Each structure stands twice: as C-alpha cells, then as structure tokens.
Amino acid sequence: MRFIELSKAPCNETLEVKAIYSDLDWGKRLESMGIRKGRQIRKIANQPFGGPVVIEVDSMKISLGRNIAHKIEVEVLGDHLPRSF
C-alpha cells in the first residue's frame, strides 16, 4: 500500500503512522505527544485556509501545523476502531 501525508489523509478515518520526516527536536516533541511510527491515530479535521490538522491520539485532541502534518506519512486503515483508542 502506498502511504500518504497526514495533511492529505481523509478525515474521520483510522490511520497508522508509517514514517515521520522531521528534525530531532520535532521528532522528540511528536513522540512526547504519542505520535510515533506504528501508532494508530484518527484524523478529525483539516482547518480551512491552511490552518492546522486536528488528530486524536489516546482520546486527546492535538492540533498540528500543516508544515508538520506534511512530514508525517500514514496508511488509511478505515473506520474499524472505536472512537476512543
């Protein structure tokens, strides 16, 4: 399966993080928020006009700037997991 950028992934779908292309500082920051390779997340919204991407990780809602969301590759798994995971 081909992976897509988080910023281009569909909303309200379960996604698996496949790769993060960022510098060491951002990589550590994302990991501290629970965003790491192999983790399942849910994309909630794309805010308009280049605004942030909102995701859910462990029942927490996190807003990521588009420049960071472009550096996270995900695989769409579908909507087979419960709302909070």
C-alpha positions as a Markdown table, in Angstrom:
| # | Residue | x | y | z |
|---|---|---|---|---|
| 1 | Met | 0.0 | 0.0 | 0.0 |
| 2 | Arg | 1.1 | 3.5 | -0.8 |
| 3 | Phe | 1.4 | 5.9 | 2.1 |
| 4 | Ile | 0.0 | 9.5 | 2.1 |
| 5 | Glu | 0.8 | 12.6 | 4.1 |
| 6 | Leu | -1.3 | 13.2 | 7.2 |
| 7 | Ser | -2.3 | 16.6 | 5.7 |
| 8 | Lys | -3.9 | 14.8 | 2.7 |
| 9 | Ala | -5.5 | 11.9 | 4.6 |
| 10 | Pro | -9.3 | 11.7 | 4.8 |
| 11 | Cys | -11.0 | 12.9 | 8.0 |
| 12 | Asn | -12.8 | 10.6 | 10.4 |
| 13 | Glu | -10.7 | 7.6 | 9.4 |
| 14 | Thr | -8.3 | 5.5 | 11.5 |
| 15 | Leu | -4.7 | 5.9 | 10.3 |
| 16 | Glu | -1.4 | 4.2 | 11.2 |
| 17 | Val | 1.7 | 6.4 | 11.3 |
| 18 | Lys | 4.3 | 4.8 | 9.0 |
| 19 | Ala | 7.0 | 7.5 | 8.9 |
| 20 | Ile | 7.9 | 10.8 | 10.4 |
| 21 | Tyr | 10.4 | 13.0 | 8.4 |
| 22 | Ser | 11.4 | 15.8 | 10.8 |
| 23 | Asp | 14.4 | 17.0 | 12.7 |
| 24 | Leu | 15.4 | 15.5 | 16.0 |
| 25 | Asp | 13.6 | 18.2 | 18.1 |
| 26 | Trp | 10.3 | 17.8 | 16.3 |
| 27 | Gly | 10.6 | 14.1 | 16.4 |
| 28 | Lys | 11.0 | 14.1 | 20.2 |
| 29 | Arg | 8.1 | 16.6 | 20.6 |
| 30 | Leu | 5.8 | 14.4 | 18.5 |
| 31 | Glu | 6.8 | 11.3 | 20.4 |
| 32 | Ser | 6.1 | 13.0 | 23.7 |
| 33 | Met | 2.5 | 13.6 | 22.3 |
| 34 | Gly | 2.1 | 9.9 | 21.5 |
| 35 | Ile | 2.7 | 10.3 | 17.7 |
| 36 | Arg | 5.2 | 7.7 | 16.6 |
| 37 | Lys | 5.8 | 5.1 | 13.9 |
| 38 | Gly | 3.3 | 2.3 | 14.2 |
| 39 | Arg | 0.8 | 4.3 | 16.3 |
| 40 | Gln | -2.9 | 4.4 | 15.3 |
| 41 | Ile | -4.5 | 7.8 | 15.2 |
| 42 | Arg | -7.7 | 9.4 | 14.0 |
| 43 | Lys | -7.7 | 12.5 | 11.8 |
| 44 | Ile | -10.6 | 14.7 | 12.9 |
| 45 | Ala | -10.4 | 17.8 | 10.8 |
| 46 | Asn | -8.5 | 20.0 | 8.3 |
| 47 | Gln | -9.0 | 23.6 | 9.3 |
| 48 | Pro | -9.6 | 25.9 | 6.4 |
| 49 | Phe | -7.2 | 28.4 | 4.8 |
| 50 | Gly | -4.0 | 26.4 | 5.5 |
| 51 | Gly | -4.9 | 26.1 | 9.2 |
| 52 | Pro | -3.9 | 23.1 | 11.5 |
| 53 | Val | -4.7 | 19.5 | 11.1 |
| 54 | Val | -6.6 | 18.1 | 14.2 |
| 55 | Ile | -6.0 | 14.5 | 15.2 |
| 56 | Glu | -7.0 | 12.2 | 18.1 |
| 57 | Val | -4.3 | 10.2 | 19.9 |
| 58 | Asp | -5.3 | 8.3 | 23.1 |
| 59 | Ser | -8.5 | 10.3 | 23.5 |
| 60 | Met | -6.5 | 13.6 | 23.3 |
| 61 | Lys | -7.1 | 16.1 | 20.5 |
| 62 | Ile | -4.0 | 17.6 | 19.1 |
| 63 | Ser | -3.6 | 20.3 | 16.5 |
| 64 | Leu | -0.6 | 20.1 | 14.2 |
| 65 | Gly | 0.5 | 22.8 | 11.8 |
| 66 | Arg | 0.4 | 21.8 | 8.2 |
| 67 | Asn | 4.1 | 22.0 | 7.8 |
| 68 | Ile | 4.4 | 19.3 | 10.4 |
| 69 | Ala | 1.5 | 17.3 | 9.1 |
| 70 | His | 3.2 | 17.2 | 5.7 |
| 71 | Lys | 6.1 | 15.4 | 7.3 |
| 72 | Ile | 4.0 | 12.5 | 8.7 |
| 73 | Glu | 3.2 | 9.6 | 6.4 |
| 74 | Val | 0.2 | 7.5 | 7.3 |
| 75 | Glu | -1.7 | 4.5 | 6.0 |
| 76 | Val | -5.5 | 4.6 | 5.9 |
| 77 | Leu | -6.9 | 1.6 | 7.9 |
| 78 | Gly | -10.5 | 2.6 | 7.8 |
| 79 | Asp | -13.1 | 3.2 | 10.5 |
| 80 | His | -13.0 | -0.1 | 12.3 |
| 81 | Leu | -11.7 | 1.1 | 15.7 |
| 82 | Pro | -13.9 | 2.7 | 18.4 |
| 83 | Arg | -13.9 | 6.5 | 18.8 |
| 84 | Ser | -11.5 | 6.5 | 21.7 |
| 85 | Phe | -8.5 | 4.3 | 21.5 |
